[in-house]
Structures are given as C-alpha cells and as structure tokens.
Amino acid sequence: MIKYKLIEYDKKNLTDWQLIYKHHKKPKFVINITLIIIGALLIVLPVIKFDIRYCITFPIGVVIGWLAIRRTEKETLRVLCEEYNEKYSLNILDKWDYLTILKLRYEMLKTYIEGKKIKLNAEKISFIIDSLNSELERERYSYLSINVSIAIIGSFIGAFLGATFGLAKNVDELFEVSRILLAIILVVVMAFIYGEMWVVKPIAMGKRNRYSRLIKTLEMLYLEK
C-alpha cells in the first residue's frame, strides 16, 4: 500500500538523525552534547546545593548551553550546504530554519515518488493525509512524569515536615535537614522529568512524530497538484 511505503521511507530517510545529525562531524557532535550536559548541570546546581553562593553557575550554564546550540546550528548549516544545497536546490546562503528542513523533506520525498514511479494525484494524497490524521489522533501522549512528580512532591511534603522537625535538634540542624531533603526531592523529580524527555517520550512519540512529519510533507505535494 502506498501509505506504508511512504511511512517506511520517511522512517528510514527523513528523520532529523538521518538528515542532519548523522552527518555531523563526530568530534563536534560529542563536544556539543557534552556542553549541553555541562550547561544543564550548572543551571540546576544552585537549586541542588540550596546555596546562594552557587548562583554564579546559573548564568555560566546558560552561556554554555547557548554556545552548544549555536555550535550545533552552525554544524547543521554545514551539513545542509555540503550534502543537500546543490542537489535539492535549497538556495541556502548563511542561515537555515524549520522551512529549510521541510523543503528538504519535500524534495527528497518527491524524488523518491518519481523514482519509484508511484502514481499520486491530489485525491490519493488527500486520502493518505486524512488516514494519517486519523491515526495521529490515536497516538496521543500523556505526560506521565508530571503526574508522578506531583504525586512524589505531595507524598514527600508530609514526610518532609515530619522528618524535618523530628530529626532537627536546633535551628541549624533544621536548616541542614531541610536542605538535604529538598535536594533529594528535586533530584528525584528531575530524574523523572529528564528520563521522560530524553528516553520515554522519544520512544512513545516516535510514531506520532513520523506521521506528523509526513503529513506536512504530503500537504506540500498536495498543494503542488
């Protein structure tokens, strides 16, 4: 069936990884990922340490994160210019944006359809788009980490109040115990959130993202017809 051929082609060739990040130079890719991790750690360090003296790490983390993003954008520009600009007539000069990637996917999908001699008129494209939209509606995602985090925070509040006053013998100990317990709660909550953002959600949303990406590309083909 034509729809599944297009879905399979999109999955194997039109993802961000296949189009862009796979072609990043490995040393730069590793450095950028490392900078992002370091930036994120520096941003949350003042909260984890619960100490105003560490606030200086927050702007440093923001700057490092911004630098990592700029480096990634620059490397992506290089990939687009060297790998695709001339082949697919993207007309990239010194910058790119979301529409650049969308146009690239459109040109690649169009080349694939023409190469495979797949006959697609406006009616067929419209039918495939409607079919994908229907499946897209069934692939909704609920943010589990938010619900879990709320439950954790709520359960810890009671334990926190009881444990704090029970373990602390004076004001200094009360502050120290409060700092430790708050840090533990924050680390647990952040572990849930980041685990969902970087592991659970990409896996769960993979199919939905593929459909959404393919729909946008097919809509461009439909307008051309």
NORDA-V166501 format. One record per run of one state. SS is the DSSP state (~ for helix, > for strand, _ for the rest). FROM is the first residue (numbers start at 0). TO is the last residue. If there is no record, write none. Layout:
<<SS	FROM	TO> <SS	FROM	TO>>
This chain:
<<_	0	0> <~	1	12> <_	13	14> <~	15	18> <_	19	19> <~	20	22> <_	23	24> <~	25	48> <_	49	50> <~	51	84> <_	85	96> <~	97	114> <_	115	120> <~	121	137> <_	138	142> <~	143	166> <_	167	169> <~	170	203> <_	204	204> <~	205	223> <_	224	224>>
